[in-house]
Amino acid sequence: MTRPSLAAPDRPALSAMYDSAVHNLLDINTVTQGARRYIRAGAGYQDPWTRDTSLNVWGAASILDPDLARQTLQMVCGVQENGAPIIAQDNQWWDQIIWVIAAWQHYLATGDREFLAESFQIGVDSLAVLNRERYNGEFGLYVGGALMQDGISGYPEPPREPGNPSSFVLDHPASREIMCLSTNAVYVGAHRALAAMARELGQDPAEFENAADRIVRTINETMWIENSGLYGYFLHPTGELDSHQEAAGLALAITFGVADKRQADLVLSQTHRAPYGVVNVWPHFPERYSDDRPGRHNAICWPMVMGLFGDAAARAGRADVVGETLDRFDAFTAPHDRRFFELYNAATGIIDGGWQIGKHWESEPDQTWSATAYLRLIHTGVLGIQFQPAGIAFRPTMPEGTGPLTLRALPYRKATLDITVAGLGNHLSRLTVDGRGIEPDQAVHLPADITGEHRIDVHLA
């Protein structure tokens, strides 16, 4: 299989990072066991997990190796009593429904209708369990921890329980009933994905669309803080809002349409930046963490979260924030032969696993979702490759000093694409396919049934 490459004559670091990220995913972290292939979470984590798998598939794997992506999604499923598959029912249930988002993205990239039907039923069955066991009907939100904070260093007191020696969030009982921004934004995205799957399969999407709309209204009514231009972190079971900034939640609120255009722009402007970028949760939890001893899930830089933030900025047309995110990836990977580690110190940029329960943790090498976050940022953010049921549309967001960029040999279903984006910003002024002009305002620029090799040139005003 020919691998894509990125030519970046004005900024060769982007090309080097791209090659390294592809190598990370397809060589370092692809595991073969007999006839089975799957993506592990990273060099320090030998197994795939639901959250990691979903983000890696959504991030890049469905594009670069569809069979690998599908096998890994299936591997993180269990079996119901009736023998039907369901998302793995493990002890990290709060955000398991993110699997549905990855499954829909996989279909958009591959057109695999057999998998679409299978994954739709898996999503419906899994959501039924979550609605029964994890939905707070009083507030209209789902309970449990935050997307990226499976460690207690990511939470204030409460839900952290003083004196409790466990690092795992659910071992602190109050965390089971909080309602987090990121997790509920994921539920919005998952309901929208199920609605889209239903439409594609000729079924009624109304149940899922209506549920997504209800969650959006509730988040905006209970978590939006107008005087700060940000959403809060989570609701306590009492309904009290914790006002810490959660970068992943803020990003996903934009990505899944919880935030309107005005709110998105405020969020992207007002979210705190440490010297090396946005952090998981801001500010430091006092008396526990500081710049000298950052919490592992507190004010520290996880490239996966930063990639989500940069991709959200691209969706909102904020080329300045996209450029800022690319700069941070460059700073993190340049001293380490372009390898992608798990997390970094927000004040110094050095590899740093952070502190938790009195212990200084490792930042694991060759972390898969750090690499796929960068690939998503390039593919869907900078180059604006938007996969749709009917084909591909291009909506680039090019930061100053970044372009032109050419992505060569990108596989898409039965086609291979060379894509060049030139210009600045996000206003598409001219687009050609094999030299033939395409109206920029078309909903789809390349049909899903395209075959063979094609060259796409996108020009931004």
Secondary structure, 3 states (H helix, E strand, C coil): CCCCEEECCCCHHHHHHHHHHHHHHHHHCEEEECCEEEECCECCECCCCHHHHHHHHHHHHHHHCHHHHHHHHHHCEEECCCCCEEECCCCCCCCCCHHHHHHHHHHHHHCCHHHHHHHHHHHHHHHHHHHHHCEECCCCEECECCCCCCEHHHCCCCCCCCCCCCCEHHHCHHHHCCEEHHHHHHHHHHHHHHHHHHHHCCCCCHHHHHHHHHHHHHHHHHCEECCCCEECCEECCCCCEECCEEHHHHHHHHHCCCCCHHHHHHHHHHCCCECCECCCEECCCCCCCCCCCCECCCCCECHHHHHHHHHHHHHCCCHHHHHHHHHHHHHHHHHHCCCCCCCECCCCCCECCCEECCEECCCCCCEHHHHHHHHHHHHHHHCCEEEECCEEEECCCECCCCCCEEEEEEEECEEEEEEEEECCECCEEEEEECCEEECCCCCCCEECCCEEEEEEEEEEC
